[in-house]
Structure formats: structure tokens, C-alpha cells
Amino acid sequence: MYEFPISKLLTPNINDTKKPLILVGTGSFNPITYMHLRMMEMAKDYFKNEYQVIGGYLSPVGDGYDKKTLIESLHRTSMVELSIEDSNWLMMDRFESNKPTFTPTRQVLDHIKLMAQDHLKSFKNIDCNINVVLVCGADLLGSFNIPKLWSENDMNLLSSKDNFGIAVISRNGSNLDDIISNNQILTKNKDGIFMIPIDITNDVSSTKIREKIRNNLSIKYLMPDKALNYINSNNIYKTEIPDFRNKL
């Protein structure tokens, strides 16, 4: 049974002039890496002087996401949960991963905002508007320029500061200005796109971790130990991933 996670959600100080903010990271987390976690921490640091950061959520995609290398959400969500056990602000929301079909990112942010505001109103007697910002890498922002991949309405809502906003972590070789200038919607909503430079380079990716596992190479110090131990215990990523979705 689904329950919206609130264990680490802070109660905003209504006397503070800074607005309450929730940061949301979406993706496959196939598997989760230190870079996924660092992105959230970097975004938190970026916003903390202007906003009250009251919580952060990771939302793994469901099994209906069309990606051949995707393993079952049972494993991906377990690794995320293990990896954030020691965090005092990051939680995992299963709204998206529980669904058998693909859930658009904008709907995930809508859901988290609604659930968090309802919780504060119902249990804390605080009626406030929570800002919700999507945290992502340059590759996700670049996908906005792939024809018909995103609906124009969702692109507009996600990138608009009046609705959500996007915190983009730059990567070596990516040109965020070019990505924005090549998209009319992103150009219009440029004030809602927060470009966060990487202060310490970290080029680790889920793809590289999967390749190392298949080649029997060490992945120590590339991801949280609890997630690494889960991979070893469940013997996953060792071979080509079968298309389990045929069984759904």
C-alpha cells in the first residue's frame, strides 16, 4: 500500500521570509550512484540562502519505462532506499515506481507538491505554497530538444519559475546555453532554469557501473556500499539484462 514519505520532511518556519522548497530527482537509478546523491546535495547548497529547503525526494521510474537496460523497480528502489538511509533530508517516493506504465515527470512533481502541502495543512495546520524544483543533469535538459519526446505543456510547466523550475547540474562537454537557446520554451522560461556548476568533477554514471560489473571490475567507491552489497547479494547486472517487461 502506497504512503507518501514524510519522515524527513521539515516543517517550514512561517515567520521566515524565505519560501519553503522541495527538491526532486527523477530517473532510472539503474543503479543509483554517488553522482545522483551529489546532485541533490549541490542543489540544496545552491538554494539554501534563498529558500527553506524542507525536503528532497528521489523518484525512480516504473517498470513501464521503455529502456532495454532497465532492471525491475524492486531492485532499483531497494538500492535507493539503502543509499539514503543515512541522509537527514532525502526520501524516496514510490508514486512513480509503483505504476506499471510510464509516468510523465510533470505528474510526479504535481503529486509531490500536492501531497506535501496536504500533509502540512492536515497535520501541521500550515497552509502554504511549497516551491518544487526538478534536479537533473544536462542530458535530461538536452532531451527537451528531441522532437515529440516531451509535451510542450509539460516543458513549459517544468521550466517555468511560476510553476516549478529546473536545477541543472552542468557536465563536462555540455553547453547549457546552447540547449536553452535552441528551445523556444526554455528560452522564454530561462529565469526558471538554475544552472549549477560542478565544483568537484564526478563523471560516474549508471551505464559505466553496469559495464564494470559485467566485466567483473570493481565498483567500490563509485556508489554507496549498501547498494553495492545489494548488487552482489542479488547477483544483478552480471550479464545482459533480460526484458522482464514481457512478463508484465
C-alpha positions as CSV (number, residue, x, y, z in Angstrom):
1,M,0.0,0.0,0.0
2,Y,1.4,3.4,-1.0
3,E,2.2,6.0,1.6
4,F,3.8,9.4,0.8
5,P,7.1,9.6,2.8
6,I,7.2,12.4,5.3
7,S,9.7,11.1,7.9
8,K,12.4,13.6,6.9
9,L,10.1,16.4,5.7
10,L,10.7,19.5,7.8
11,T,8.0,21.9,8.9
12,P,8.6,25.3,7.3
13,N,9.1,28.3,9.5
14,I,6.1,30.5,8.6
15,N,7.9,33.6,10.0
16,D,10.9,33.1,7.7
17,T,10.9,35.3,4.7
18,K,12.4,32.5,2.7
19,K,9.9,30.3,0.8
20,P,9.8,26.6,1.5
21,L,11.3,24.4,-1.2
22,I,11.3,20.7,-2.1
23,L,13.9,19.3,-4.5
24,V,13.0,16.3,-6.7
25,G,15.3,14.0,-8.6
26,T,13.9,11.6,-11.1
27,G,15.4,8.9,-13.3
28,S,16.1,5.2,-13.7
29,F,18.6,4.9,-10.8
30,N,19.8,1.8,-12.6
31,P,21.7,1.6,-10.3
32,I,22.0,4.7,-8.1
33,T,25.4,6.3,-8.0
34,Y,27.2,8.9,-5.8
35,M,26.6,11.4,-8.6
36,H,22.8,11.1,-8.1
37,L,23.2,11.9,-4.5
38,R,25.8,14.7,-5.1
39,M,23.4,16.4,-7.5
40,M,20.8,16.7,-4.8
41,E,23.4,18.0,-2.2
42,M,24.7,20.5,-4.7
43,A,21.2,21.8,-5.5
44,K,20.5,22.1,-1.7
45,D,23.6,24.2,-1.2
46,Y,22.6,26.3,-4.2
47,F,19.2,27.2,-2.9
48,K,19.7,27.3,0.8
49,N,20.3,31.0,1.1
50,E,17.1,32.0,-0.8
51,Y,14.8,29.2,0.2
52,Q,14.0,26.9,3.2
53,V,14.9,23.5,1.8
54,I,12.4,21.3,3.7
55,G,13.0,18.0,1.9
56,G,14.3,16.1,-1.1
57,Y,12.7,13.2,-3.0
58,L,14.1,10.7,-5.4
59,S,11.6,9.1,-7.7
60,P,12.7,6.1,-9.7
61,V,10.8,5.3,-12.9
62,G,8.4,2.5,-13.1
63,D,8.9,-0.8,-15.0
64,G,6.9,0.6,-17.9
65,Y,9.7,3.0,-18.8
66,D,10.9,2.0,-22.3
67,K,14.6,1.3,-21.8
68,K,16.2,-2.1,-22.6
69,T,18.8,-2.0,-19.9
70,L,16.3,-1.3,-17.1
71,I,16.1,-3.8,-14.3
72,E,13.0,-4.3,-12.2
73,S,11.9,-1.5,-9.9
74,L,12.0,-3.9,-6.9
75,H,15.8,-3.9,-7.1
76,R,16.3,-0.2,-8.1
77,T,14.0,1.1,-5.3
78,S,15.7,-1.2,-2.8
79,M,19.1,0.3,-3.7
80,V,17.9,3.8,-3.5
81,E,16.3,3.2,-0.1
82,L,19.5,1.7,1.2
83,S,21.6,4.5,-0.2
84,I,19.7,7.3,1.5
85,E,19.2,5.7,4.9
86,D,21.9,7.9,6.4
87,S,20.6,11.1,4.8
88,N,18.8,13.5,7.1
89,W,16.7,15.0,4.3
90,L,16.5,12.7,1.3
91,M,13.5,10.4,0.9
92,M,12.2,8.1,-1.9
93,D,8.7,8.3,-3.3
94,R,7.2,5.2,-4.8
95,F,4.3,7.0,-6.6
96,E,6.1,6.6,-9.9
97,S,7.9,3.3,-9.4
98,N,4.6,1.6,-8.3
99,K,2.9,2.3,-11.6
100,P,3.1,-0.3,-14.4
101,T,3.0,2.4,-17.1
102,F,5.3,5.4,-17.7
103,T,4.5,8.5,-15.6
104,P,5.5,11.9,-17.0
105,T,7.9,13.9,-14.9
106,R,5.5,16.8,-14.5
107,Q,2.9,14.5,-12.9
108,V,5.5,13.3,-10.4
109,L,6.2,16.9,-9.3
110,D,2.5,17.7,-9.2
111,H,1.9,14.7,-6.9
112,I,4.8,15.5,-4.5
113,K,3.8,19.1,-4.2
114,L,0.1,18.2,-3.6
115,M,1.0,15.5,-1.0
116,A,3.5,17.7,0.9
117,Q,1.1,20.7,1.1
118,D,-1.8,18.4,2.2
119,H,0.4,16.9,4.9
120,L,1.4,20.3,6.3
121,K,-2.2,21.6,6.2
122,S,-3.7,18.4,7.7
123,F,-1.1,17.6,10.4
124,K,0.8,20.8,11.0
125,N,-2.1,23.3,10.4
126,I,0.2,25.2,7.9
127,D,-1.4,26.3,4.7
128,C,1.4,27.4,2.4
129,N,2.6,27.2,-1.2
130,I,5.6,24.9,-1.5
131,N,8.1,25.5,-4.3
132,V,9.1,22.3,-6.1
133,V,12.1,22.2,-8.3
134,L,13.3,19.4,-10.6
135,V,17.0,18.5,-10.2
136,C,18.7,17.0,-13.2
137,G,21.8,16.7,-15.4
138,A,22.4,18.4,-18.6
139,D,21.5,15.3,-20.6
140,L,17.9,15.5,-19.3
141,L,17.6,19.2,-20.2
142,G,19.1,18.4,-23.6
143,S,16.3,15.8,-24.2
144,F,13.8,18.7,-24.3
145,N,15.2,19.3,-27.8
146,I,14.3,15.8,-29.0
147,P,11.2,16.2,-31.1
148,K,8.0,14.9,-29.6
149,L,9.7,13.4,-26.5
150,W,8.2,15.9,-24.2
151,S,4.8,17.6,-24.4
152,E,5.1,21.4,-24.9
153,N,2.8,21.9,-21.9
154,D,4.9,19.8,-19.6
155,M,8.1,21.5,-20.8
156,N,6.6,24.9,-20.1
157,L,5.3,23.9,-16.6
158,L,8.6,22.3,-15.6
159,S,10.8,25.1,-16.7
160,S,8.6,28.0,-15.6
161,K,9.6,29.6,-12.3
162,D,6.0,30.3,-11.6
163,N,5.1,26.6,-11.6
164,F,8.2,24.5,-10.9
165,G,11.7,25.2,-12.1
166,I,14.7,23.1,-13.1
167,A,18.0,23.0,-11.4
168,V,20.6,21.7,-13.9
169,I,23.9,20.3,-12.9
170,S,26.4,21.0,-15.7
171,R,28.7,18.3,-17.1
172,N,32.0,18.5,-19.0
173,G,31.3,18.8,-22.7
174,S,27.7,20.1,-22.2
175,N,26.7,23.6,-23.2
176,L,23.6,24.6,-21.3
177,D,23.3,27.9,-23.1
178,D,23.1,26.2,-26.5
179,I,20.4,23.8,-25.1
180,I,18.3,26.7,-23.9
181,S,18.8,28.9,-27.0
182,N,17.7,26.1,-29.3
183,N,14.4,25.7,-27.5
184,Q,11.8,28.4,-27.6
185,I,10.1,27.3,-24.4
186,L,13.3,27.1,-22.4
187,T,14.4,30.5,-23.7
188,K,11.1,32.0,-22.6
189,N,11.5,30.4,-19.2
190,K,15.2,31.0,-18.7
191,D,14.6,32.6,-15.3
192,G,13.2,29.2,-14.1
193,I,16.3,27.3,-15.2
194,F,19.0,27.3,-12.5
195,M,22.4,26.3,-13.8
196,I,24.6,24.8,-11.1
197,P,28.3,24.5,-11.9
198,I,30.2,21.4,-10.7
199,D,32.8,22.3,-8.1
200,I,34.2,18.8,-7.9
201,T,34.3,16.8,-11.1
202,N,32.4,13.4,-10.8
203,D,31.8,11.7,-14.1
204,V,30.4,8.4,-12.7
205,S,27.3,7.1,-14.4
206,S,24.9,4.1,-14.0
207,T,26.0,3.0,-17.5
208,K,29.6,2.9,-16.6
209,I,28.9,1.0,-13.4
210,R,26.8,-1.6,-15.2
211,E,29.7,-2.1,-17.7
212,K,32.2,-2.6,-14.9
213,I,30.0,-5.2,-13.2
214,R,29.6,-7.1,-16.5
215,N,33.4,-7.0,-17.0
216,N,34.0,-8.2,-13.4
217,L,35.7,-4.9,-12.4
218,S,35.5,-3.2,-9.1
219,I,32.8,-0.5,-8.5
220,K,34.0,0.2,-4.9
221,Y,33.8,4.0,-4.1
222,L,31.5,4.7,-7.1
223,M,28.3,4.1,-5.3
224,P,27.1,3.7,-1.7
225,D,28.4,0.5,-0.1
226,K,24.8,-0.6,0.9
227,A,23.7,-0.5,-2.8
228,L,26.9,-2.2,-3.9
229,N,26.3,-5.0,-1.4
230,Y,22.8,-5.4,-2.6
231,I,24.0,-5.8,-6.2
232,N,26.4,-8.5,-5.1
233,S,23.9,-10.3,-2.9
234,N,21.3,-10.4,-5.6
235,N,23.7,-11.1,-8.5
236,I,22.4,-8.4,-10.7
237,Y,24.0,-6.6,-13.7
238,K,26.4,-9.5,-14.2
239,T,25.0,-10.4,-17.6
240,E,22.9,-8.8,-20.3
241,I,19.6,-7.8,-18.8
242,P,16.6,-9.9,-19.9
243,D,13.5,-8.0,-21.0
244,F,11.3,-8.8,-17.9
245,R,8.6,-6.5,-19.2
246,N,7.3,-9.3,-21.5
247,K,6.1,-10.8,-18.2
248,L,4.2,-7.8,-17.1
